[in-house]
């Protein structure tokens, strides 16, 4: 409001300031409503947004199998970092999918 030169120390200036704020809030709500309607419409047509998963179900199974493998000493044969490197993903991805499969 600095560029418009509205004097908020006067009643008419405060009214203008509040009107501009109300209009901006209204426009923002219209944009949000339109966005949500568009996303719902896309979902109804079978479209899914976002990034595709980095591991498919087969990759998750492989990660679980590698994680559960034990060496001759009874400890885990592969570290999470080794599994992540082998599957080409981050450690966080491995942990996220292992947590899901434990639920």
Buried (B, 14 or more C-beta within 10 A) or exposed (E): EEEEEBEEEEEEBEEBBEEEEEEEEEEEEEEEEEEEEEEEEEEEEEEEEEEEEEBEEEBBEBBBEBBEEEEEEEEBBBEBEBBBBEBEBBBEBBBBBBEEEEE
